[in-house]
Amino acid sequence: APAPAPAPAPARSYVIQAAGVIGTIALALFAVSENLEFTDLI
């Protein structure tokens, strides 16, 4: 059986998680723009 859900984390961890997600998305968009050579339009 799956383990019970952990207790809610403090707000700081959500900020860290959000920063990680935003960073990942930014890196992905940068990689796509590099691959498609759209950097001249940014």
C-alpha positions as CSV (number, residue, x, y, z in Angstrom):
1,A,0.0,0.0,0.0
2,P,1.2,3.5,-0.7
3,A,2.6,5.5,2.2
4,P,0.4,8.2,3.7
5,A,0.8,11.7,2.4
6,P,3.4,13.8,4.2
7,A,2.4,16.7,6.4
8,P,2.1,20.1,4.6
9,A,5.5,21.6,4.1
10,P,6.3,25.2,5.2
11,A,5.7,27.9,2.6
12,R,9.4,28.3,2.0
13,S,9.6,24.9,0.4
14,Y,6.8,25.8,-2.0
15,V,8.8,28.9,-3.0
16,I,11.8,26.8,-3.6
17,Q,9.8,24.3,-5.7
18,A,8.2,27.1,-7.7
19,A,11.7,28.6,-8.4
20,G,12.9,25.2,-9.5
21,V,9.9,24.8,-11.9
22,I,10.3,28.3,-13.3
23,G,14.0,27.7,-13.8
24,T,13.4,24.5,-15.6
25,I,10.8,26.1,-17.8
26,A,13.2,29.0,-18.6
27,L,16.0,26.6,-19.5
28,A,13.6,24.6,-21.7
29,L,12.4,27.7,-23.5
30,F,16.0,28.9,-23.9
31,A,17.0,25.5,-25.4
32,V,14.1,25.5,-27.8
33,S,14.9,29.1,-28.9
34,E,18.5,28.1,-29.4
35,N,17.6,25.0,-31.4
36,L,15.1,27.0,-33.6
37,E,17.5,30.0,-33.9
38,F,14.8,32.4,-32.6
39,T,17.3,34.2,-30.3
40,D,17.5,37.1,-32.8
41,L,13.8,37.7,-32.2
42,I,14.0,37.8,-28.4
